[in-house]
Amino acid sequence: MVAKTSDVLKLFSPGRILLPIALGLSIVGYTLYEEWMRSDLPTREVLDRFAWTSRSILWVAVAFLMMVLRDFGYLWQLRILTDRRLEWRTCLEIILLWDFFAAVSPSMVGGAAVAVFMLVKEQVSIGRSTAIVFTTVFLDQVFYTSLPFFASLFIPQSDIFAPLHHVRSELLGTSMMVGFWVAWGGLVVYLLLLIAALFVAPRWINGWLTRLFMLRMLRAWRSRGLHMVNDLLTASRDLRDRKWSFWFQVWLATSIAWIGRYLVLNCVLAAFSPMPMNVFDHLLVIGRQAVLWIVMVLSPTPGSAGVAELGFSWLFGDFVPAGIALGLAILWRLISYYPYLIIGVPVMTRWVRRVYGTDIRQPRIGID
């Protein structure tokens, strides 16, 4: 799972940053234009519905605070997982760079390999680094695979899934409802495999996966797959003897991070909803947002660019005035997604210079 230095540094190139921005905004821009044409609303009227008031400014400010809460949750989580051996500032750099790589990669890829690479460079052992990343992935999977059903305890599932029944996604080639269940089923299978490999039967899973990747048909993925199998076994040895107090703290930190992440969207909707949102409305938004995050996993685009914005407009269009849903989707992403693309480059530059003593990305002219 540890990536090569040269491969990691290539990920922080301007092209990797511009691609998701251009792709996402082009898809949303085209769809926004089509929506305005179909609505037959004058542009001025649409802009008037996007009016900034003291209420909207307050809610948007709270949305930024929720992003701070989200990052604090992951900071605390990383401090716990490293047994507090890394300073807060170092943890912040790793979290920001982890988020950057996740922003420029498809959702299914994520930033796991880069995270292990950075932790190893911070003098954390490979085994411990691998355990940290697998623990983070495991807890995230538990959170957003269970949340749709937890939300259904308070909100009828018919209300949560209502917008998906009539939406067809050209990107997925099928209905969003089918896309959701395919994504959710895949995540549950992956989660069960992680539980078995980390806690229940690590050696049995290790042997079974090793034999699987030795099949001729999987020869192209053999090397990477066998590395993953060994990483799982290494992580299992590190995690199985942890105390309940450790798991409670890590789960609390994970919950804080995800609650902050979810409430950003709630705040954006509350800023421009025609009427103040009540508790039921906020719970419904959380339930639908759980669906949105799972559908975004299917996106082949970097950082789910395009799919996230369109999914927002489909799922939450009934909370805001007609014609501004996609505009709010862009605002949501400007708060929760695009900042990591901008922050990634200067943070990477600082991190590389601190770890290597110089910016090794700069070309050097040798003297023969």
C-alpha positions in Angstrom: 0.0 0.0 0.0 3.0 2.3 0.4 3.2 4.5 -2.8 6.5 5.5 -4.5 7.7 9.0 -3.9 7.7 9.9 -7.6 4.1 8.6 -8.0 2.9 10.6 -5.0 4.4 13.8 -6.1 2.9 13.6 -9.6 -0.5 13.7 -7.9 0.0 17.2 -6.8 0.4 18.6 -10.3 -1.7 21.5 -11.6 -3.4 19.2 -14.1 -4.7 17.0 -11.3 -6.2 20.0 -9.7 -7.7 21.6 -12.9 -9.3 18.3 -14.1 -11.9 17.8 -11.4 -12.7 21.6 -11.3 -13.2 21.8 -15.1 -15.1 18.5 -15.3 -17.4 19.3 -12.4 -18.2 22.9 -13.4 -18.7 22.0 -17.1 -21.3 19.3 -16.2 -23.0 21.5 -13.7 -22.9 24.6 -16.0 -24.5 22.7 -18.9 -27.2 21.2 -16.6 -27.8 24.6 -15.0 -28.3 26.2 -18.4 -30.7 23.4 -19.4 -32.6 23.8 -16.1 -33.1 27.6 -16.6 -34.3 27.0 -20.2 -36.9 24.5 -19.0 -38.1 26.6 -16.1 -38.9 29.6 -18.4 -37.9 31.9 -15.5 -36.2 35.2 -16.2 -32.6 35.2 -15.2 -33.2 38.2 -12.9 -36.0 36.3 -11.1 -33.7 33.3 -10.5 -31.0 35.6 -9.2 -33.5 37.3 -6.9 -34.3 33.9 -5.4 -30.6 33.6 -4.6 -30.8 36.7 -2.4 -28.2 37.0 0.4 -29.8 38.0 3.7 -28.6 38.2 7.2 -30.1 34.7 7.7 -28.3 33.2 4.7 -25.0 34.8 5.6 -25.3 33.4 9.2 -26.0 29.9 8.0 -23.2 29.9 5.4 -20.8 31.0 8.2 -22.1 28.1 10.3 -21.4 25.8 7.3 -17.8 26.9 7.3 -17.6 26.2 11.1 -19.0 22.7 10.4 -16.1 22.1 8.0 -13.7 23.1 10.8 -15.6 20.6 13.1 -15.2 17.9 10.4 -11.4 18.5 10.1 -11.1 18.6 13.9 -12.7 15.2 14.1 -10.3 13.7 11.7 -7.4 15.4 13.4 -8.4 14.0 16.8 -8.9 10.6 15.2 -5.4 10.6 13.7 -3.9 11.7 17.0 -5.5 8.7 18.7 -4.6 6.2 16.0 -0.9 7.3 16.2 -1.0 7.0 20.0 -0.4 10.8 20.1 3.1 10.5 18.8 2.5 13.0 16.0 2.0 16.7 16.8 -1.3 18.4 16.0 0.4 20.4 13.2 1.8 17.3 11.6 -1.6 15.6 11.8 -3.2 18.6 10.1 -0.8 18.5 7.2 -1.5 14.8 6.7 -5.3 15.2 6.9 -5.3 18.1 4.4 -3.1 16.2 1.9 -5.2 13.1 2.4 -8.3 15.1 1.5 -6.5 16.6 -1.4 -5.7 13.3 -2.9 -9.3 12.1 -2.3 -10.5 15.2 -4.1 -8.5 14.5 -7.3 -9.2 10.7 -7.3 -12.4 8.7 -8.0 -14.3 8.0 -4.7 -13.5 4.3 -4.8 -9.7 5.0 -5.0 -9.5 7.5 -2.1 -6.2 8.5 -0.5 -5.2 5.4 1.4 -1.9 4.7 -0.4 -0.8 8.3 -0.1 -1.8 8.4 3.6 0.4 5.4 4.3 3.2 6.9 2.4 3.0 10.2 4.4 2.7 8.4 7.7 5.8 6.3 7.0 7.7 9.5 6.1 6.7 10.8 9.5 8.6 7.9 11.1 5.5 5.8 11.8 6.1 2.1 11.1 4.7 0.6 8.0 2.6 -1.8 10.1 1.2 1.0 12.3 0.6 3.2 9.2 -1.3 0.4 7.5 -3.4 -0.2 10.6 -4.3 3.5 10.9 -5.5 3.7 7.3 -7.5 0.5 7.4 -9.1 1.6 10.7 -10.1 4.9 9.2 -11.6 3.2 6.1 -13.4 0.7 8.3 -15.0 3.3 10.5 -16.0 5.4 7.6 -17.6 2.4 5.9 -19.5 1.6 9.1 -20.8 5.1 9.4 -22.2 5.8 6.0 -23.5 2.3 5.3 -25.6 2.3 8.5 -26.7 5.9 8.5 -29.5 5.6 5.8 -31.2 3.0 8.0 -30.6 4.8 11.2 -32.2 7.9 9.6 -35.2 5.7 8.6 -36.0 5.1 12.3 -37.1 8.8 12.4 -38.0 9.5 8.8 -40.1 7.3 6.6 -38.0 5.6 3.9 -40.6 6.7 1.3 -39.7 10.3 2.1 -36.0 9.7 2.0 -35.9 7.8 -1.3 -38.8 9.7 -3.0 -36.7 11.8 -5.4 -34.7 8.8 -6.7 -37.6 6.9 -8.1 -38.1 9.3 -11.1 -34.5 10.3 -11.7 -32.4 8.7 -14.5 -28.7 9.3 -14.5 -26.9 9.3 -17.9 -23.6 8.9 -16.0 -24.8 5.7 -14.4 -26.9 4.5 -17.3 -29.7 3.5 -14.9 -32.0 4.9 -12.3 -30.4 6.6 -9.3 -32.4 4.2 -7.1 -30.7 1.2 -8.6 -27.4 3.0 -8.4 -27.9 3.5 -4.7 -28.6 -0.1 -4.0 -25.7 -1.3 -6.1 -23.3 1.0 -4.3 -24.7 0.2 -0.9 -24.5 -3.5 -1.5 -20.9 -3.3 -2.7 -20.0 -1.2 0.4 -21.6 -3.7 2.7 -19.7 -6.6 1.1 -16.5 -4.6 1.4 -17.3 -3.8 5.1 -18.0 -7.5 5.9 -14.7 -8.4 4.3 -12.8 -5.8 6.4 -14.5 -7.1 9.6 -13.5 -10.7 8.8 -10.0 -9.8 7.7 -9.2 -7.4 10.7 -11.1 -9.0 13.6 -12.8 -12.3 13.0 -10.6 -14.7 10.9 -7.6 -12.7 9.6 -5.4 -15.8 8.8 -8.2 -17.6 7.0 -9.1 -14.5 4.9 -5.4 -14.0 4.2 -5.0 -17.5 2.9 -8.3 -17.3 0.9 -7.4 -14.0 -0.7 -3.8 -15.2 -1.5 -5.2 -18.1 -3.4 -7.6 -15.9 -5.2 -5.0 -13.5 -6.4 -2.8 -16.4 -7.6 -5.4 -17.3 -10.2 -4.3 -16.7 -13.8 -7.2 -14.4 -14.6 -6.1 -12.0 -11.8 -2.5 -12.0 -12.9 -2.6 -8.3 -13.8 -3.7 -7.4 -10.2 -1.6 -10.1 -8.4 1.2 -7.9 -7.1 -1.1 -5.2 -5.8 -3.6 -7.7 -4.4 -0.9 -9.7 -2.5 0.4 -6.5 -1.0 -3.1 -5.6 0.2 -3.6 -9.1 1.7 -0.4 -8.7 3.7 -1.3 -5.2 4.8 -4.6 -6.5 6.1 -2.9 -9.2 8.2 -0.4 -6.7 9.5 -3.2 -4.3 10.5 -5.1 -7.1 12.2 -2.2 -7.9 14.5 -2.1 -4.2 15.5 -5.8 -3.7 16.1 -7.2 -6.9 17.6 -5.8 -6.3 21.1 -6.9 -2.7 21.4 -8.9 -1.8 24.5 -12.6 -0.7 24.3 -11.6 2.9 25.5 -9.4 3.2 22.3 -12.3 2.2 20.1 -14.7 4.5 21.9 -12.5 7.5 21.4 -11.8 6.7 17.7 -15.5 6.2 17.0 -16.4 9.4 18.8 -13.8 11.3 16.7 -15.1 9.7 13.5 -18.7 10.6 14.4 -17.7 14.3 15.0 -16.0 14.3 11.6 -19.0 12.9 9.8 -21.6 15.0 11.7 -19.6 18.1 10.7 -19.4 16.9 7.1 -23.2 16.3 6.9 -24.3 19.5 8.6 -22.5 21.6 6.0 -25.2 20.7 3.5 -28.0 21.3 6.1 -26.6 24.8 6.7 -26.5 25.6 3.0 -30.1 24.5 2.5 -31.2 26.4 5.7 -29.6 29.5 4.3 -31.9 29.8 1.3 -35.0 27.7 2.1 -38.2 29.8 1.7 -39.3 28.8 5.2 -37.2 28.1 8.3 -36.3 24.3 8.4 -37.7 22.4 11.4 -36.2 19.3 13.1 -38.0 16.9 10.7 -36.6 18.8 7.7 -33.1 18.6 9.0 -33.4 14.8 9.7 -34.8 14.3 6.2 -31.9 16.2 4.7 -29.5 14.0 6.7 -31.3 10.8 5.5 -31.1 11.9 1.8 -27.6 13.1 2.2 -26.6 9.6 3.4 -28.1 8.3 0.1 -26.2 10.9 -1.8 -22.8 10.0 -0.3 -23.3 6.3 -1.2 -24.3 7.2 -4.8 -21.2 9.3 -5.1 -19.1 6.2 -4.5 -20.1 5.1 -8.0 -18.8 8.2 -9.7 -15.8 7.6 -12.0 -14.9 11.3 -11.9 -12.3 12.8 -9.6 -13.9 13.7 -6.2 -17.3 12.7 -7.6 -17.2 16.0 -9.6 -20.5 16.5 -11.5 -22.3 13.6 -9.8 -22.2 15.3 -6.4 -23.7 18.6 -7.8 -26.3 16.9 -9.9 -27.2 14.5 -7.0 -27.7 17.5 -4.8 -30.1 19.2 -7.2 -32.1 16.0 -7.6 -32.4 15.1 -3.9 -32.8 18.6 -2.4 -34.6 20.6 -5.1 -37.8 20.5 -3.1 -36.2 22.4 -0.2 -35.3 25.5 -2.1 -37.0 27.9 -4.7 -37.1 26.6 -8.2 -34.1 27.3 -10.4 -31.4 27.7 -7.7 -30.8 24.0 -6.6 -27.7 23.7 -8.8 -26.4 27.0 -7.7 -26.7 25.9 -4.1 -24.9 22.6 -5.1 -22.0 24.7 -6.3 -22.0 26.7 -3.1 -22.0 23.5 -1.1 -19.0 22.2 -3.0 -17.2 25.6 -2.8 -17.4 25.1 1.0 -16.8 21.4 1.3 -14.7 20.3 -1.7 -12.9 22.9 -3.7 -10.9 24.4 -0.8 -8.9 21.2 -0.5 -7.9 21.5 -4.1 -6.5 24.9 -3.4 -4.9 24.2 -0.1 -3.3 21.0 -1.3 -0.5 22.5 -3.3 1.0 24.9 -0.7 0.6 22.3 2.1 2.3 19.7 -0.1 5.2 22.1 -0.8 5.7 22.8 2.9 5.4 19.1 3.7 7.9 18.0 1.1 10.5 20.6 2.2 10.1 19.6 5.8 10.4 15.9 5.2 13.1 15.9 2.5 14.9 19.2 3.4 14.2 20.6 -0.1 11.5 20.6 -2.7 12.5 17.4 -4.6 9.7 18.1 -7.2 11.9 20.9 -8.7 13.9 19.7 -11.7 17.7 19.7 -11.3 20.3 20.2 -13.9 23.2 17.9 -13.4 26.9 18.6 -14.4 28.4 15.8 -16.4 
